[in-house]
C-alpha cells in the first residue's frame, strides 16, 4: 500500500460479497499500518464508526440523476446493468474526492475518478484489479458463452473503460499470481504491478464441522452465471448417478435465462437445490466445494471452503488455485472440461480422491 493519506473507492459494502470482502481487507491493512484513509462506498454503513476510530472514514456516494437516467437500461440486459452501475458510481464518487495523497479504485468503476485525480494533480492513482486483464477476461467469457449460450457475456461494454483505467493508473494491484500473469502477458511492466494477497474472513474455520447426514453434499457459492461455470457444473453433476449426492448452489441468478435454466434443472433432478444467503452453514456440512469458473481473479468461495476444511475443485482460471495443496486438499482442472469435472466429482464421491 502507498504511504500517506489514501482514498479507497469501491461500489460494494465492506464485507458484503467478494468485492466487499476485498474492500474490507484493504481497510484492515491500512488500519494495521496506522494510515489515515477514507472509503467512498455506495452507502453509509454501520461500520463507519469503527473505521473512524482507527483513522478511516466512510463517505456515502448517494444516487443522482445519472443513476436514474441509466437505470432503465438494466432492465433489458445484465451487460447494460453492470455498465450503468459502474458509470453511475464512478461519476458520483469522482464528485466526492477530497484532498489525499493516493487514490485506490477498483477496475471498471474508477475512470472518472482517475481522470479527476490526473486533472487536479497531487494524487496518485492505483487500480485494484479484481479480475485478470480485461482482454483475457473477455476471451474466457466468450469461451463460456460458446459452450453454454444461456446468457450473453456482460464484459463487452466495459473493455474500453478498463483499458483507459489501465492507462491512467500509476500502479496496478493484483490479488493473485493468475491476475498478475495476465497483465504481464499483455506487456505490462512487472515493476508497475504489486501483489495484494487476499484471505477468507476468520469466521470460516475448520473448528466447527457439522454432520452432513446420509448425503454427499457438494457446494457451489457465488453468482449463478455462465462465466462462473454454473451450467457446466449442472451438466457435469446431472450425469452422475449417486442417489445420495446433493448439489447445493448458494447464490442467485443475474438473468432470466439463467433463472429458467436453474428452475428446469431443479425440477428435472431433485438432488439439485438453490439456496440464497450465507454459505457458511452449507460449508460446515459439505463434503466437497466446486468452483468451475471460466475466469475468477481470486474466488473467495473456494478459499473459504478450504478454510473450513472442505476439499475443493477449481478451474485453471481461478486465482486462488495457488492456495490448494494438490491433491491432498483439492484439484485444479482444465477450464470448461465437463468430462474432467464429472470424473473428479465422481472420484471424490467414491473415496478415491480428496478423502471421499
C-alpha positions in Angstrom: 0.0 0.0 0.0 1.2 3.5 -0.7 2.3 5.7 2.2 0.3 8.8 3.2 -3.4 9.7 3.2 -5.4 7.2 1.0 -8.8 7.3 -0.5 -10.3 3.9 -1.3 -13.2 3.8 -3.8 -15.4 0.7 -4.2 -19.1 0.3 -5.1 -19.6 -2.6 -2.6 -20.4 -2.5 1.1 -17.4 -3.5 3.1 -17.6 -7.2 4.0 -20.5 -7.9 1.6 -19.7 -10.3 -1.2 -16.3 -10.9 -2.8 -15.8 -7.2 -3.7 -16.9 -6.1 -0.3 -14.5 -8.5 1.4 -11.8 -7.2 -0.9 -12.5 -3.7 0.3 -12.6 -4.8 3.9 -9.1 -6.3 3.6 -7.8 -3.0 2.2 -9.2 -1.1 5.1 -7.8 -3.6 7.6 -4.4 -3.3 6.0 -4.5 0.5 6.3 -5.7 0.2 9.9 -2.8 -2.0 10.8 -0.4 0.5 9.2 -2.0 3.3 11.1 -2.6 5.3 8.0 -5.3 8.0 7.6 -7.7 6.9 4.9 -11.3 7.4 3.6 -13.6 4.9 1.9 -16.0 6.1 -0.7 -18.7 3.4 -0.9 -22.3 3.0 -2.2 -24.0 3.8 1.1 -23.3 5.0 4.6 -22.6 1.9 6.7 -22.7 0.8 10.3 -19.0 0.1 10.1 -18.3 3.8 9.7 -17.8 4.3 13.4 -15.2 1.5 13.6 -13.4 3.0 10.6 -13.4 6.4 12.1 -12.0 5.2 15.3 -9.0 3.7 13.5 -8.3 6.7 11.3 -10.6 5.9 8.4 -14.0 7.3 7.5 -16.7 6.2 5.1 -18.4 8.6 2.8 -21.6 7.8 1.0 -22.0 8.3 -2.7 -25.7 8.9 -3.0 -27.6 8.1 -6.1 -28.0 11.0 -8.5 -29.5 12.0 -11.9 -27.1 9.8 -13.8 -28.1 6.7 -11.9 -31.8 7.4 -12.5 -31.2 8.0 -16.3 -29.2 4.8 -16.7 -31.3 2.5 -14.5 -33.9 1.6 -17.2 -31.2 0.2 -19.5 -30.5 -2.5 -16.9 -34.0 -4.0 -17.3 -33.0 -5.3 -20.8 -29.6 -6.7 -20.3 -27.2 -7.7 -17.5 -24.4 -6.1 -19.5 -26.2 -2.7 -19.5 -27.0 -3.1 -15.8 -23.3 -3.6 -14.9 -22.1 -0.9 -17.2 -24.7 1.6 -16.0 -24.0 0.8 -12.3 -20.2 1.2 -12.9 -20.5 4.5 -14.7 -23.0 5.9 -12.2 -20.9 5.0 -9.1 -17.7 6.3 -10.7 -19.3 9.7 -11.6 -20.8 10.2 -8.1 -17.5 9.1 -6.4 -15.5 11.5 -8.6 -17.5 14.3 -7.2 -16.8 13.2 -3.7 -13.0 13.1 -4.0 -11.3 15.2 -1.4 -7.7 16.0 -0.9 -5.4 13.0 -0.4 -2.0 11.6 -1.4 -3.3 8.5 -3.1 -6.5 7.1 -4.7 -7.1 3.4 -4.9 -10.1 2.4 -7.1 -11.4 -0.9 -8.4 -11.3 -1.7 -12.1 -14.4 -0.8 -14.1 -15.6 1.8 -11.6 -12.7 4.3 -11.5 -12.2 6.1 -14.8 -13.8 9.4 -13.9 -12.0 9.4 -10.5 -8.6 8.7 -12.1 -9.3 11.4 -14.7 -10.1 13.9 -12.0 -7.0 12.9 -9.9 -4.9 13.3 -13.0 -6.5 16.7 -13.9 -6.3 18.1 -10.3 -2.8 16.8 -9.8 -1.2 15.9 -6.5 -2.9 12.5 -6.1 -1.5 9.2 -7.4 -3.9 6.6 -8.9 -3.7 2.9 -8.2 -6.0 0.3 -9.7 -7.1 -2.7 -7.6 -7.8 -5.3 -10.3 -10.4 -7.7 -9.1 -10.1 -9.7 -12.4 -7.5 -10.7 -14.8 -6.6 -8.3 -17.6 -9.8 -7.4 -19.3 -8.8 -8.8 -22.7 -8.2 -12.2 -21.0 -11.4 -11.9 -19.1 -13.3 -11.3 -22.3 -11.7 -14.3 -24.0 -12.7 -16.5 -21.1 -16.3 -15.2 -21.1 -16.5 -15.8 -24.8 -15.4 -19.4 -24.3 -18.1 -19.8 -21.6 -20.7 -18.4 -23.9 -19.7 -20.7 -26.8 -20.1 -23.8 -24.6 -23.2 -22.6 -22.8 -25.0 -19.8 -24.7 -27.5 -19.3 -21.8 -26.9 -15.6 -21.2 -24.7 -13.1 -23.2 -21.4 -12.1 -21.7 -21.5 -8.8 -19.7 -17.9 -7.8 -20.1 -18.1 -6.4 -23.7 -19.3 -3.0 -22.7 -16.6 -2.5 -20.2 -13.5 -3.2 -22.3 -12.7 0.3 -23.4 -13.4 1.6 -19.9 -10.9 -0.8 -18.3 -8.2 -0.2 -20.9 -8.4 3.6 -20.2 -8.2 2.9 -16.5 -5.1 0.8 -17.0 -3.5 3.7 -19.0 -4.2 6.2 -16.2 -3.1 4.0 -13.3 0.3 4.7 -11.7 0.2 1.2 -10.2 -2.0 -1.9 -10.5 -2.6 -4.3 -7.6 -3.2 -7.9 -8.3 -4.9 -10.3 -5.9 -3.3 -13.4 -7.3 -0.5 -14.7 -9.5 -3.1 -15.5 -12.1 -4.1 -11.8 -12.3 -0.5 -10.6 -12.3 0.4 -13.1 -15.1 -2.5 -11.9 -17.3 -1.1 -8.3 -17.2 2.5 -9.5 -17.9 1.1 -11.4 -20.9 -0.3 -8.0 -22.2 3.1 -6.4 -21.9 2.8 -4.5 -18.7 6.0 -3.5 -16.8 6.4 -6.0 -13.9 7.6 -3.1 -11.6 4.2 -1.4 -12.1 2.3 -4.4 -10.7 2.1 -5.1 -7.0 0.6 -8.1 -5.2 -2.2 -7.6 -2.7 -3.0 -11.2 -1.4 -6.5 -11.9 -0.2 -7.7 -14.1 2.7 -11.0 -15.5 3.8 -12.9 -13.9 6.7 -11.8 -15.5 10.0 -15.3 -16.9 10.6 -14.5 -19.5 8.0 -12.6 -22.0 10.1 -12.4 -25.8 10.5 -13.2 -25.9 14.2 -17.0 -26.1 13.7 -17.9 -29.0 11.4 -21.4 -30.5 11.3 -22.6 -33.9 10.4 -23.9 -33.9 6.8 -26.1 -36.9 7.5 -26.5 -39.5 4.8 -25.9 -37.3 1.9 -22.8 -36.3 0.0 -23.2 -32.5 -0.2 -21.4 -30.6 -3.0 -21.5 -26.8 -2.5 -21.0 -24.0 -5.0 -21.2 -20.5 -3.7 -21.3 -17.3 -5.7 -23.1 -15.7 -8.6 -25.1 -18.2 -10.6 -23.8 -17.2 -14.0 -22.4 -18.8 -17.1 -18.9 -17.4 -16.7 -18.7 -18.8 -13.1 -19.2 -22.2 -14.6 -22.7 -22.9 -13.2 -24.2 -24.5 -16.3 -21.0 -26.6 -16.7 -21.4 -27.8 -13.1 -25.1 -28.6 -13.6 -24.2 -30.5 -16.8 -21.4 -32.5 -15.0 -23.4 -33.2 -11.9 -26.5 -34.5 -13.7 -24.5 -37.1 -15.5 -23.6 -38.7 -12.1 -25.9 -41.5 -10.7 -25.4 -41.2 -6.9 -28.8 -41.0 -5.3 -27.4 -39.6 -2.1 -25.4 -36.9 -3.8 -26.7 -33.3 -3.4 -25.6 -30.2 -5.3 -26.3 -27.0 -3.3 -25.9 -23.8 -5.3 -25.7 -20.9 -2.8 -26.4 -17.6 -4.6 -28.7 -16.1 -7.1 -29.0 -15.8 -10.9 -28.4 -12.5 -12.7 -30.6 -13.0 -15.8 -34.0 -14.5 -16.7 -32.4 -17.2 -18.9 -30.2 -18.4 -16.1 -33.2 -18.4 -13.7 -35.2 -20.6 -16.1 -32.2 -23.0 -16.5 -32.0 -23.3 -12.7 -35.7 -23.9 -12.3 -35.7 -26.5 -15.1 -32.6 -28.3 -13.6 -34.1 -28.4 -10.1 -37.3 -29.8 -11.5 -35.7 -32.5 -13.6 -33.1 -33.5 -10.9 -34.4 -33.2 -7.3 -30.8 -33.6 -6.0 -30.1 -30.0 -7.1 -31.1 -27.1 -4.8 -30.6 -23.4 -5.0 -30.2 -21.6 -1.7 -29.8 -17.9 -1.2 -27.8 -16.4 1.7 -24.7 -17.1 3.7 -22.7 -20.2 2.5 -21.1 -20.9 5.9 -23.8 -23.2 7.2 -23.6 -25.2 4.0 -19.9 -25.4 4.0 -19.9 -26.8 7.5 -21.8 -29.8 6.2 -20.2 -30.0 2.8 -18.1 -32.9 1.6 -16.8 -31.0 -1.4 -16.8 -27.5 -2.9 -16.7 -27.0 -6.6 -15.9 -23.7 -8.3 -15.5 -24.3 -12.1 -15.2 -20.7 -13.2 -14.1 -19.7 -16.7 -12.4 -16.6 -15.1 -12.1 -15.5 -11.5 -9.4 -13.2 -10.3 -9.3 -14.7 -6.9 -12.5 -16.5 -5.9 -13.3 -16.2 -2.2 -15.8 -19.0 -2.1 -13.4 -21.9 -2.6 -10.8 -20.2 -0.4 -13.5 -20.0 2.3 -14.2 -23.7 1.8 -10.6 -24.6 2.2 -10.5 -22.5 5.4 -13.5 -24.6 6.7 -11.6 -27.8 5.9 -13.6 -28.7 2.8 -11.7 -30.0 -0.2 -12.2 -28.0 -3.4 -12.2 -28.5 -7.1 -11.5 -25.4 -9.2 -10.6 -24.5 -12.8 -7.2 -23.4 -14.1 -8.7 -19.9 -14.4 -9.3 -19.4 -10.7 -6.9 -17.1 -8.9 -6.9 -18.9 -5.5 -5.7 -22.1 -7.1 -2.2 -21.5 -5.7 -3.7 -21.9 -2.2 -4.6 -25.6 -2.9 -2.3 -28.3 -1.8 -2.9 -30.7 -4.7 -4.0 -33.5 -4.4 -4.3 -33.5 -0.6 -6.9 -30.8 -0.3 -8.2 -30.2 -3.9 -7.8 -30.4 -7.6 -7.2 -27.9 -10.4 -8.9 -28.9 -13.6 -8.8 -27.7 -17.2 -11.2 -24.8 -17.6 -14.5 -25.8 -19.3 -13.8 -29.5 -19.3 -17.1 -31.2 -18.4 -15.8 -34.8 -18.6 -12.9 -34.0 -16.3 -15.2 -32.3 -13.8 -17.7 -35.2 -13.8 -14.8 -37.7 -13.3 -13.3 -35.7 -10.4 -16.6 -35.3 -8.6 -17.3 -39.0 -9.0 -13.8 -40.0 -7.8 -14.3 -37.8 -4.7 -17.7 -39.3 -4.1 -16.3 -42.8 -4.4 -13.5 -42.0 -2.0 -10.6 -42.4 -4.5 -9.5 -38.8 -4.0 -10.0 -35.9 -1.6 -10.9 -38.1 1.3 -14.2 -39.2 -0.1 
